[in-house]
Amino acid sequence: MNAVLPPPDLVDWAHAEVGPILHATSLSTSNSRVWKASSASGDWVLKHLDDRSSTPEVESFVLAQLRDRPDVRQIRALMPCADGSTYLIAEYVTGRTLDECLGTAKPAAAAGWAGQLDDLVEAVARIPVTGYGKVRLGPDGLCAENDSWPEFLGDYLEGQRVKAPRLAGLRHDRLRRALRAFHTGLVAAAPVPRLVPADVNLRNFVAGPSGLVCCNIPVLWAGDPDAARGEALLHWAGTAGEPVLRSESPLLHFYAAFHAYVILAYVERFSPEPLDRATPWGCDTPLLQLLDEHLLAAEGA
């Protein structure tokens, strides 16, 4: 067993779900704790999900709607813990996470993976949802609380301002002005809410033998799916996949700047790394530079 062991109650629960755990190896401790576990029934991912921004019950519901897609890993079981965290068992996918291999991939491979991501964004967007904003699972399906897409983005940006005051002093006012300038366009882009994977960082995908596989959709919003493509531009910057993910939307650069701000707010709260040196996983370009480049392009649109 790896030195970073799964909690005993997680192992006991996994035993009941997938059989005796024969071996467990730590995969990640960067956010939640994740292990690869081997059992007589095969290999599984065990996760202690203590990131309260994630919505595992929503993710499990959405992944189940995509069960016919071979490029989506399914969640086997969830168990809420007394402290508000969640234990999770999911299918294990063989391959390397995209942050480990995108930068050295051949252009054709990178473009192909980006096409798969674009198709997945569209597939997620076809799942019904009501309301705008961060999605929860209600008795009648997926729903959100805000009345409009720009209203949610404004509320969310205000929350990030409060949580990350150093970043707010650097870029908040300028991004807020852009949000106001794009208000009409944001309303027009999402006349009805559509489901949006709101965290498409490269560690949520594995490049397997048969192509890209989505292993995690931790946060889902209801609004404009191009927000996911805008965020993806940060993670795919400088690769052959970047042009594939560009849409005709004039809002794409705004979405990229908005998500760069959100990631940097997370960095300020949880990482010792200076804001001007933080980069997306798998990308060498600083997030603050990407934010400025996309915000400048949005302002000139």
Contacts in CASP RR format, 6 or more apart in sequence:
PFRMAT RR
TARGET T0000
AUTHOR 0000-0000-0000
METHOD contacts of the structure
MODEL  1
MNAVLPPPDLVDWAHAEVGPILHATSLSTSNSRVWKASSASGDWVLKHLD
DRSSTPEVESFVLAQLRDRPDVRQIRALMPCADGSTYLIAEYVTGRTLDE
CLGTAKPAAAAGWAGQLDDLVEAVARIPVTGYGKVRLGPDGLCAENDSWP
EFLGDYLEGQRVKAPRLAGLRHDRLRRALRAFHTGLVAAAPVPRLVPADV
NLRNFVAGPSGLVCCNIPVLWAGDPDAARGEALLHWAGTAGEPVLRSESP
LLHFYAAFHAYVILAYVERFSPEPLDRATPWGCDTPLLQLLDEHLLAAEG
A
1 23 0 8 1.000
1 24 0 8 1.000
2 24 0 8 1.000
2 25 0 8 1.000
2 26 0 8 1.000
2 35 0 8 1.000
3 26 0 8 1.000
4 26 0 8 1.000
4 29 0 8 1.000
4 33 0 8 1.000
4 35 0 8 1.000
5 24 0 8 1.000
6 14 0 8 1.000
6 21 0 8 1.000
6 24 0 8 1.000
6 33 0 8 1.000
6 35 0 8 1.000
6 37 0 8 1.000
6 46 0 8 1.000
6 48 0 8 1.000
7 48 0 8 1.000
9 87 0 8 1.000
10 46 0 8 1.000
10 48 0 8 1.000
10 87 0 8 1.000
11 21 0 8 1.000
11 24 0 8 1.000
11 46 0 8 1.000
13 79 0 8 1.000
13 87 0 8 1.000
14 21 0 8 1.000
14 37 0 8 1.000
14 39 0 8 1.000
14 44 0 8 1.000
14 46 0 8 1.000
14 89 0 8 1.000
15 21 0 8 1.000
15 39 0 8 1.000
17 76 0 8 1.000
17 77 0 8 1.000
17 89 0 8 1.000
18 37 0 8 1.000
18 39 0 8 1.000
18 41 0 8 1.000
18 42 0 8 1.000
18 44 0 8 1.000
18 76 0 8 1.000
18 89 0 8 1.000
19 39 0 8 1.000
19 40 0 8 1.000
19 41 0 8 1.000
20 39 0 8 1.000
20 40 0 8 1.000
21 37 0 8 1.000
21 38 0 8 1.000
21 39 0 8 1.000
21 46 0 8 1.000
22 38 0 8 1.000
22 39 0 8 1.000
22 40 0 8 1.000
23 37 0 8 1.000
23 38 0 8 1.000
24 35 0 8 1.000
24 36 0 8 1.000
24 37 0 8 1.000
24 38 0 8 1.000
24 46 0 8 1.000
25 35 0 8 1.000
25 36 0 8 1.000
25 37 0 8 1.000
26 33 0 8 1.000
26 34 0 8 1.000
26 35 0 8 1.000
27 34 0 8 1.000
27 35 0 8 1.000
27 36 0 8 1.000
27 45 0 8 1.000
28 34 0 8 1.000
28 203 0 8 1.000
31 51 0 8 1.000
32 47 0 8 1.000
32 48 0 8 1.000
32 49 0 8 1.000
32 50 0 8 1.000
32 51 0 8 1.000
32 54 0 8 1.000
33 47 0 8 1.000
33 48 0 8 1.000
33 50 0 8 1.000
34 45 0 8 1.000
34 46 0 8 1.000
34 47 0 8 1.000
34 48 0 8 1.000
35 45 0 8 1.000
35 46 0 8 1.000
35 47 0 8 1.000
36 43 0 8 1.000
36 44 0 8 1.000
36 45 0 8 1.000
36 46 0 8 1.000
36 92 0 8 1.000
37 43 0 8 1.000
37 44 0 8 1.000
37 45 0 8 1.000
37 46 0 8 1.000
38 44 0 8 1.000
42 92 0 8 1.000
43 92 0 8 1.000
44 76 0 8 1.000
44 89 0 8 1.000
44 90 0 8 1.000
44 91 0 8 1.000
44 92 0 8 1.000
45 88 0 8 1.000
45 89 0 8 1.000
45 90 0 8 1.000
45 91 0 8 1.000
45 92 0 8 1.000
45 215 0 8 1.000
46 87 0 8 1.000
46 88 0 8 1.000
46 89 0 8 1.000
47 87 0 8 1.000
47 88 0 8 1.000
47 89 0 8 1.000
47 90 0 8 1.000
48 85 0 8 1.000
48 86 0 8 1.000
48 87 0 8 1.000
48 88 0 8 1.000
49 56 0 8 1.000
49 85 0 8 1.000
49 86 0 8 1.000
49 87 0 8 1.000
49 88 0 8 1.000
50 83 0 8 1.000
50 85 0 8 1.000
50 86 0 8 1.000
51 218 0 8 1.000
52 84 0 8 1.000
53 218 0 8 1.000
53 219 0 8 1.000
54 86 0 8 1.000
54 218 0 8 1.000
54 219 0 8 1.000
55 134 0 8 1.000
55 135 0 8 1.000
55 136 0 8 1.000
55 137 0 8 1.000
55 218 0 8 1.000
55 219 0 8 1.000
55 220 0 8 1.000
56 75 0 8 1.000
56 78 0 8 1.000
56 86 0 8 1.000
56 88 0 8 1.000
56 218 0 8 1.000
57 78 0 8 1.000
57 137 0 8 1.000
58 135 0 8 1.000
58 136 0 8 1.000
58 137 0 8 1.000
58 142 0 8 1.000
58 220 0 8 1.000
59 75 0 8 1.000
59 216 0 8 1.000
59 217 0 8 1.000
59 218 0 8 1.000
59 220 0 8 1.000
60 75 0 8 1.000
60 78 0 8 1.000
61 137 0 8 1.000
61 141 0 8 1.000
61 142 0 8 1.000
62 124 0 8 1.000
62 127 0 8 1.000
62 142 0 8 1.000
62 195 0 8 1.000
62 217 0 8 1.000
62 220 0 8 1.000
63 72 0 8 1.000
63 73 0 8 1.000
63 74 0 8 1.000
63 75 0 8 1.000
63 217 0 8 1.000
64 74 0 8 1.000
64 75 0 8 1.000
65 127 0 8 1.000
66 72 0 8 1.000
66 123 0 8 1.000
66 124 0 8 1.000
66 127 0 8 1.000
67 74 0 8 1.000
69 120 0 8 1.000
69 123 0 8 1.000
70 210 0 8 1.000
70 213 0 8 1.000
71 116 0 8 1.000
71 120 0 8 1.000
71 211 0 8 1.000
71 212 0 8 1.000
71 213 0 8 1.000
71 214 0 8 1.000
72 120 0 8 1.000
72 213 0 8 1.000
72 214 0 8 1.000
73 90 0 8 1.000
73 91 0 8 1.000
73 93 0 8 1.000
73 206 0 8 1.000
73 213 0 8 1.000
73 214 0 8 1.000
73 215 0 8 1.000
73 216 0 8 1.000
74 90 0 8 1.000
74 91 0 8 1.000
75 88 0 8 1.000
75 89 0 8 1.000
75 90 0 8 1.000
76 89 0 8 1.000
76 90 0 8 1.000
76 91 0 8 1.000
77 88 0 8 1.000
77 89 0 8 1.000
78 86 0 8 1.000
78 87 0 8 1.000
78 88 0 8 1.000
78 89 0 8 1.000
79 86 0 8 1.000
79 87 0 8 1.000
79 88 0 8 1.000
80 86 0 8 1.000
80 87 0 8 1.000
81 87 0 8 1.000
90 215 0 8 1.000
93 206 0 8 1.000
93 208 0 8 1.000
93 213 0 8 1.000
93 215 0 8 1.000
94 206 0 8 1.000
94 208 0 8 1.000
94 209 0 8 1.000
95 206 0 8 1.000
95 207 0 8 1.000
95 208 0 8 1.000
95 209 0 8 1.000
96 206 0 8 1.000
96 207 0 8 1.000
96 208 0 8 1.000
97 202 0 8 1.000
97 203 0 8 1.000
97 205 0 8 1.000
97 206 0 8 1.000
97 207 0 8 1.000
98 113 0 8 1.000
98 202 0 8 1.000
98 203 0 8 1.000
98 204 0 8 1.000
98 205 0 8 1.000
98 206 0 8 1.000
98 207 0 8 1.000
98 212 0 8 1.000
98 282 0 8 1.000
99 201 0 8 1.000
99 202 0 8 1.000
99 203 0 8 1.000
99 281 0 8 1.000
99 282 0 8 1.000
100 282 0 8 1.000
101 207 0 8 1.000
102 110 0 8 1.000
102 113 0 8 1.000
102 202 0 8 1.000
102 207 0 8 1.000
102 236 0 8 1.000
102 239 0 8 1.000
102 282 0 8 1.000
103 110 0 8 1.000
103 239 0 8 1.000
103 282 0 8 1.000
105 113 0 8 1.000
105 207 0 8 1.000
105 239 0 8 1.000
105 240 0 8 1.000
107 239 0 8 1.000
107 240 0 8 1.000
108 240 0 8 1.000
109 207 0 8 1.000
110 236 0 8 1.000
110 239 0 8 1.000
110 240 0 8 1.000
110 241 0 8 1.000
111 240 0 8 1.000
111 241 0 8 1.000
111 243 0 8 1.000
111 244 0 8 1.000
112 212 0 8 1.000
112 241 0 8 1.000
112 244 0 8 1.000
113 205 0 8 1.000
113 207 0 8 1.000
113 211 0 8 1.000
113 212 0 8 1.000
113 241 0 8 1.000
114 232 0 8 1.000
114 236 0 8 1.000
114 239 0 8 1.000
114 240 0 8 1.000
114 241 0 8 1.000
114 242 0 8 1.000
114 244 0 8 1.000
114 245 0 8 1.000
115 241 0 8 1.000
115 244 0 8 1.000
115 245 0 8 1.000
116 211 0 8 1.000
116 212 0 8 1.000
117 200 0 8 1.000
117 205 0 8 1.000
117 212 0 8 1.000
117 232 0 8 1.000
117 245 0 8 1.000
118 229 0 8 1.000
118 244 0 8 1.000
118 245 0 8 1.000
120 197 0 8 1.000
120 214 0 8 1.000
121 196 0 8 1.000
121 197 0 8 1.000
121 200 0 8 1.000
121 225 0 8 1.000
121 228 0 8 1.000
121 229 0 8 1.000
122 225 0 8 1.000
124 195 0 8 1.000
124 196 0 8 1.000
124 197 0 8 1.000
124 217 0 8 1.000
124 220 0 8 1.000
124 225 0 8 1.000
124 228 0 8 1.000
125 194 0 8 1.000
125 195 0 8 1.000
125 196 0 8 1.000
125 225 0 8 1.000
126 194 0 8 1.000
126 195 0 8 1.000
127 142 0 8 1.000
127 195 0 8 1.000
128 141 0 8 1.000
128 142 0 8 1.000
128 195 0 8 1.000
129 135 0 8 1.000
129 141 0 8 1.000
129 142 0 8 1.000
129 143 0 8 1.000
129 144 0 8 1.000
129 193 0 8 1.000
129 194 0 8 1.000
129 195 0 8 1.000
129 222 0 8 1.000
130 140 0 8 1.000
130 142 0 8 1.000
130 143 0 8 1.000
130 144 0 8 1.000
130 193 0 8 1.000
130 222 0 8 1.000
131 143 0 8 1.000
131 144 0 8 1.000
131 145 0 8 1.000
131 146 0 8 1.000
131 147 0 8 1.000
131 193 0 8 1.000
131 222 0 8 1.000
132 144 0 8 1.000
132 146 0 8 1.000
132 147 0 8 1.000
132 148 0 8 1.000
132 149 0 8 1.000
132 151 0 8 1.000
132 152 0 8 1.000
132 190 0 8 1.000
132 193 0 8 1.000
132 221 0 8 1.000
132 222 0 8 1.000
132 223 0 8 1.000
133 144 0 8 1.000
133 145 0 8 1.000
133 146 0 8 1.000
133 149 0 8 1.000
133 152 0 8 1.000
133 156 0 8 1.000
133 193 0 8 1.000
133 221 0 8 1.000
133 222 0 8 1.000
133 223 0 8 1.000
134 144 0 8 1.000
134 145 0 8 1.000
134 152 0 8 1.000
134 156 0 8 1.000
134 198 0 8 1.000
134 219 0 8 1.000
134 220 0 8 1.000
134 221 0 8 1.000
135 142 0 8 1.000
135 143 0 8 1.000
135 144 0 8 1.000
135 195 0 8 1.000
135 220 0 8 1.000
135 221 0 8 1.000
135 222 0 8 1.000
136 142 0 8 1.000
136 143 0 8 1.000
136 144 0 8 1.000
137 143 0 8 1.000
142 195 0 8 1.000
142 220 0 8 1.000
142 222 0 8 1.000
143 222 0 8 1.000
144 152 0 8 1.000
144 193 0 8 1.000
144 221 0 8 1.000
144 222 0 8 1.000
146 152 0 8 1.000
146 155 0 8 1.000
148 187 0 8 1.000
148 190 0 8 1.000
149 186 0 8 1.000
149 187 0 8 1.000
149 189 0 8 1.000
149 190 0 8 1.000
149 193 0 8 1.000
149 223 0 8 1.000
149 224 0 8 1.000
150 179 0 8 1.000
150 182 0 8 1.000
150 183 0 8 1.000
150 186 0 8 1.000
150 187 0 8 1.000
152 221 0 8 1.000
152 223 0 8 1.000
153 179 0 8 1.000
153 186 0 8 1.000
153 258 0 8 1.000
154 176 0 8 1.000
154 179 0 8 1.000
156 262 0 8 1.000
157 172 0 8 1.000
157 175 0 8 1.000
157 176 0 8 1.000
157 179 0 8 1.000
157 258 0 8 1.000
157 261 0 8 1.000
160 167 0 8 1.000
160 168 0 8 1.000
160 261 0 8 1.000
160 262 0 8 1.000
160 265 0 8 1.000
161 168 0 8 1.000
161 172 0 8 1.000
162 168 0 8 1.000
163 265 0 8 1.000
163 268 0 8 1.000
163 269 0 8 1.000
164 264 0 8 1.000
164 265 0 8 1.000
164 268 0 8 1.000
164 269 0 8 1.000
166 268 0 8 1.000
166 275 0 8 1.000
167 261 0 8 1.000
167 264 0 8 1.000
167 265 0 8 1.000
167 268 0 8 1.000
167 275 0 8 1.000
170 275 0 8 1.000
170 288 0 8 1.000
171 261 0 8 1.000
171 264 0 8 1.000
171 288 0 8 1.000
171 291 0 8 1.000
171 295 0 8 1.000
172 261 0 8 1.000
174 295 0 8 1.000
175 257 0 8 1.000
175 258 0 8 1.000
175 261 0 8 1.000
175 295 0 8 1.000
178 254 0 8 1.000
178 257 0 8 1.000
178 295 0 8 1.000
178 298 0 8 1.000
178 299 0 8 1.000
179 186 0 8 1.000
179 254 0 8 1.000
179 258 0 8 1.000
181 299 0 8 1.000
182 251 0 8 1.000
182 254 0 8 1.000
182 298 0 8 1.000
185 250 0 8 1.000
185 251 0 8 1.000
186 224 0 8 1.000
186 251 0 8 1.000
189 224 0 8 1.000
189 226 0 8 1.000
189 249 0 8 1.000
189 251 0 8 1.000
190 223 0 8 1.000
190 224 0 8 1.000
193 222 0 8 1.000
193 223 0 8 1.000
194 222 0 8 1.000
194 223 0 8 1.000
194 224 0 8 1.000
194 225 0 8 1.000
195 220 0 8 1.000
195 221 0 8 1.000
195 222 0 8 1.000
195 223 0 8 1.000
195 225 0 8 1.000
196 220 0 8 1.000
196 221 0 8 1.000
196 222 0 8 1.000
196 223 0 8 1.000
196 224 0 8 1.000
196 225 0 8 1.000
196 227 0 8 1.000
196 228 0 8 1.000
197 217 0 8 1.000
197 219 0 8 1.000
197 220 0 8 1.000
197 228 0 8 1.000
198 219 0 8 1.000
198 220 0 8 1.000
198 221 0 8 1.000
198 227 0 8 1.000
198 228 0 8 1.000
198 231 0 8 1.000
199 216 0 8 1.000
199 217 0 8 1.000
199 218 0 8 1.000
199 219 0 8 1.000
199 231 0 8 1.000
200 228 0 8 1.000
200 231 0 8 1.000
200 232 0 8 1.000
200 235 0 8 1.000
201 235 0 8 1.000
201 280 0 8 1.000
201 281 0 8 1.000
202 235 0 8 1.000
202 280 0 8 1.000
202 281 0 8 1.000
202 282 0 8 1.000
202 283 0 8 1.000
203 216 0 8 1.000
203 281 0 8 1.000
204 214 0 8 1.000
204 215 0 8 1.000
204 216 0 8 1.000
204 217 0 8 1.000
204 218 0 8 1.000
205 212 0 8 1.000
205 213 0 8 1.000
205 214 0 8 1.000
205 215 0 8 1.000
206 212 0 8 1.000
206 213 0 8 1.000
206 215 0 8 1.000
207 213 0 8 1.000
221 227 0 8 1.000
224 249 0 8 1.000
224 251 0 8 1.000
224 255 0 8 1.000
226 247 0 8 1.000
226 249 0 8 1.000
226 251 0 8 1.000
226 252 0 8 1.000
226 255 0 8 1.000
227 255 0 8 1.000
227 258 0 8 1.000
227 259 0 8 1.000
229 245 0 8 1.000
229 246 0 8 1.000
229 247 0 8 1.000
229 249 0 8 1.000
229 252 0 8 1.000
229 255 0 8 1.000
230 245 0 8 1.000
230 252 0 8 1.000
230 253 0 8 1.000
230 255 0 8 1.000
230 256 0 8 1.000
230 259 0 8 1.000
231 255 0 8 1.000
231 256 0 8 1.000
231 259 0 8 1.000
232 245 0 8 1.000
233 242 0 8 1.000
233 245 0 8 1.000
233 246 0 8 1.000
233 252 0 8 1.000
233 256 0 8 1.000
233 294 0 8 1.000
234 256 0 8 1.000
234 259 0 8 1.000
234 260 0 8 1.000
234 263 0 8 1.000
234 280 0 8 1.000
234 283 0 8 1.000
234 287 0 8 1.000
234 290 0 8 1.000
235 280 0 8 1.000
235 281 0 8 1.000
235 282 0 8 1.000
235 283 0 8 1.000
236 242 0 8 1.000
236 245 0 8 1.000
236 283 0 8 1.000
237 280 0 8 1.000
237 283 0 8 1.000
237 285 0 8 1.000
237 290 0 8 1.000
238 283 0 8 1.000
238 285 0 8 1.000
246 252 0 8 1.000
250 301 0 8 1.000
251 298 0 8 1.000
253 294 0 8 1.000
253 295 0 8 1.000
253 297 0 8 1.000
253 298 0 8 1.000
253 301 0 8 1.000
254 294 0 8 1.000
254 295 0 8 1.000
254 298 0 8 1.000
254 301 0 8 1.000
256 290 0 8 1.000
256 291 0 8 1.000
256 294 0 8 1.000
257 291 0 8 1.000
257 294 0 8 1.000
257 295 0 8 1.000
257 298 0 8 1.000
260 287 0 8 1.000
260 288 0 8 1.000
260 290 0 8 1.000
260 291 0 8 1.000
260 294 0 8 1.000
261 291 0 8 1.000
263 278 0 8 1.000
263 280 0 8 1.000
263 287 0 8 1.000
264 275 0 8 1.000
264 278 0 8 1.000
264 287 0 8 1.000
264 288 0 8 1.000
264 291 0 8 1.000
267 273 0 8 1.000
267 275 0 8 1.000
267 278 0 8 1.000
267 287 0 8 1.000
268 275 0 8 1.000
271 278 0 8 1.000
275 287 0 8 1.000
275 288 0 8 1.000
276 286 0 8 1.000
276 288 0 8 1.000
277 286 0 8 1.000
278 286 0 8 1.000
278 287 0 8 1.000
278 288 0 8 1.000
279 285 0 8 1.000
279 286 0 8 1.000
279 287 0 8 1.000
280 287 0 8 1.000
280 290 0 8 1.000
END
